[in-house]
Amino acid sequence: MLNDFLGFTATFASLSTAHDVTVLIPTICREDQYDDFRLCLRSCLAIKPHEIRVSTIESDLLRITKLAHSIDPRIQVIAASFANKRQQIYEAILRITTPITILANDDIKLPSESLPHILAPFENSKIDAVGTCQRVRRRPGLGIIDQIWQYLGECCIERRNFEISATSHMDGRISCLSGRTAGIRTKILQTQDFMTGYVTETWLGIPLNADDDNFVTRLLVAKGWGIRIQMCKKAEVLTTLDFGCGFLKQCLRWARSNWRSNTKRIIFEWRVWILYALLLATLSHSLITDPLLSFLLHCSTITWDPSHRLLSFCIFALWLLFTKVVKLVPHFVLYPANICFIPVTILFGYFHGPIKFYALLTLHLTTWGSRKVHGKEE
């Protein structure tokens, strides 16, 4: 078994095989999302798991079953009584008989050779959950505005890859095990703590539908169950993000999730390092810190020679630029033409500040916000 800087490799045969895996996909797929869903199902079939289970809602059961069976009649489709990702997953969990469950969104694409790499960390009996690196699946023929929205989404995913690979390597912890694609030992999903808490979690007495991946992560960490991130290219999952207002709603939902989850972790996981890291990540933002640092530099150099002072501000500006783009270097290596969008990165970084603080004022909104079911926000 190998354990390199970014995770485990599949050089040696995993103790788990495809026959030990069930892929579980919750969905409320709309007609305009059929192509993405078909691509998802085909890619899941290509890794040859023991079973694929799709969990939808009763009103859509016939439609989703017909769609799934048009790809492969062996795909199992079940339904919850209402649209709620947590409830849909809950309904399926007790029916799973394989040792490993892969939770997957309905818009992802798995590489055909990814499964051995996702399973490799499970060779270690202390590893109970495995996350994957991700990349946005590029859409062809976009105009310049949509290219910018796509780029902003790619930046979000790239930063996440950078952060979770670094923190996982440092101490085995991550801020959030993404719900887009994650392998988890089924026995954990079927514990009473998970089954009960997953569907009954609340925020200020309001039932939570969103934040499901944050709940899973907190439970894994609280119980001491090991998490690893598989960062090799062959396990890289392709996903999609919305454009325009849809993307901004996603950002708002992510920000709300971070506020809620980080608050719970600060309260229930009273460790000095976690407290420091979460407070720093939650409360600080470049919209505040950049002007503050600039002001402090101004005050501390006020008596300097003007040429030295100018040099110090130039160095400070270069340092700020470096901190804002260093996590995106892998993206620019793949897509060097996107370097021209660096000013967009910086401007959106400042714009995200109001989104983050608006999210703080609207934590009582616990729906997805970016998803609609039969024309209504879910």
Disulfide bonds with the S-S distance in Angstrom:
none
